[in-house]
Amino acid sequence: MYVYDAFDRTFLQERVAEFRDQVARRLSGELNEEEFKPLRLMNGVYLQLHAYMLRVCIPYGTLNATQLRALARVARRYDRDYGHFTTRQNIQFNWIKLAELPDAMADLAEVGIHGIQTSGNCIRNTTTDAFAGAARDEIEDPRLYAEIIRQWSTLHPEFTYLPRKFKIAISAARHDRAATRVHDVGLRLHRRDGETGFEVMVGGGLGRTPYIGKTIRDFLPKEDLLSYLEAIVRTYNLGGRRDNIYKARIKIQVHELGAEAFAEKVEAEWRQIKDGALKLDQAALDTIADRFLTPDFEALPDDPAELATALANPAFARWHANSVVPHKVGGHAIVTLSLKPVGGPPGDCTADQMDTIADLAERYGYGEVRVAHEQNLVLPHVRQKDLPAVWRALDATGVATPNVGLVTDIISCPGLDYCSLANTRSIPIAQKLTQRFSDDARIADIGRLHVNISGCINACGHHHIGHIGILGVEKKDEEFFQISLGGKGNSKARLGELIGPAIPESEIVDAVERLVDTYLELRASPAETFIAAVERLGIEPFKERAYAPR
């Protein structure tokens, strides 16, 4: 956990006071909504269909127990007793009254969290691997570099009004758990000849015009991270479209110029600044690293007796096989908490659940909680001997559904239930799918399958990279859904392929079930995953079944 200093705390308090004055002027009528809009967006406040929404930044997805309790208090005191965790490792509160927003922000500022740069045309929250600092397959903890990027990008005077929003993701593991290739800039740590550096990808992104990011540097020394990012964003800022919001993202600039030509512009800019003030020497890296509190892990054996005994319980064994992965420190484990119960809105977490999870983090997990971009939570450091007790507590609070990575672990945007941009509802489709696939044995037989749902073309549900992607479209005031197959968000990321015309809302769940049944019938063996079967067979047999006469 990174420990913020006096400057950070003072800055947040001053920002809350400033926003309190702006809200008072809006409520008095001194500011109209159009004048208030840019001011609220700077603080993560949106105007949705029914109310204002506050989006709170969780830097690189890391929370301590105290911060999670503060989020629970905000949910309980100012909202409707829950929050919604997003694919950007943030949390959204959908029902806070405008007059109470400054008070909610003040409560959050007390524990060092805020909504700054969670909206607007600026550099957003840098996301990373929810297993960072715990995963066995990582080169080093990427959160150190995410924090460096946070400090560089916060209120950057040159990049406050970019052509469009700008998103950075970073991963340091063999398996990309941060979807780096579908971000404006993706960073992957690699080790070469004893040195650690970054692969730099640009121009990824989903939405109306989706692209997979292109590598423009296969190895960038760590000391050059900020200067190279500065060169990228400066190149984008100078050449990005401001006349057309649909062509304003960096992905369009990279596509129209070509990755090679864009890289040449970046390199030319970088050569002018690479040895300047942004160069990261070891002292600068050590200063940031020293402010991270690393758990003092106990020396414990793997596979303790408490765990072996508990595995005789079939329910615990099923959860352990699905939701627990090895930790880099012996005797410990990483636990994913599913926020996808049967019939529940994906990513929602109640105030009581947050409090319970905070208590468990303190008692069993060295005080840390992570937010995963799949809209689940993670306890990154749990002693293996404590896993049975953790499971019992998680099960009692409703976040131990053993469906992580399976068909009911659905990523979904809020859709038309909340969002003024949406064409269709997303949450009810996700709820119906979890009810349709509610049998544990059935979803275990189906195996790894990612279903992603977006209520509009902006793709907040990442439907383009779902193994099954569902996109809501409106036709004559009715809700229809397009289906794509074969998307992936890992290191071999690719966009899903549309299989045919949109399907009415009343038929979409049946269509998804037919796709799954087709896979079960045609897979080479139970070891062949859904995505592997799609890659081997192509989309035609799935398309044929999805649109077969009924």
Buried (B, 14 or more C-beta within 10 A) or exposed (E): BBEBEEEBBEBBEEBBEBBBEBBEBBEEEEBEEEEBBEBBBBBBBBBBBEBBBBBBBBBBBBBBBBBBBBBBBBBBBBBBEBBBBBBBBBBBBBBBEBEBBBBBBBBBBBBBBBBBBBBBBBBBBBBBBBBBBBBEBBBBBBBBBBBBBBEBBBEBEEBEEBBBBBBBBBBBBEEBBBBBBBBBBBBBBBEEEEEBBBBBBBBBBBBBEBBBBBBBBEBBBBBBBBBBBBBBBBBBBEBBBEEEEEBBBBBBBBBEBEBEEBBBBBBEBBEEBBEEEBBBEEEBBEEBBEBBEEBEBEEBEEEBEBBEEBBEEEEBEBBBEBBBBBBBBBBBBBBBBBBBBBEBBBBBBBBBBBBBBBBBBBBBBBBBBBBBBBBBBBBBBBBBBBBBBBBEBBBEBBBBBBBBBBBBBBBBBBBBBBBEBBBBBBBBBBBBBBEBBBEBEBBBEBBBBBBBBBBBBBBBBBBBBBBBBBBBBBEEEEBBBBBBBBBBBBBEBBBBBBBBEBBEBEBBBBBBBBBBEBBBEBBEEEEBBBBBBBBEBEBEBBBEBBBEEE
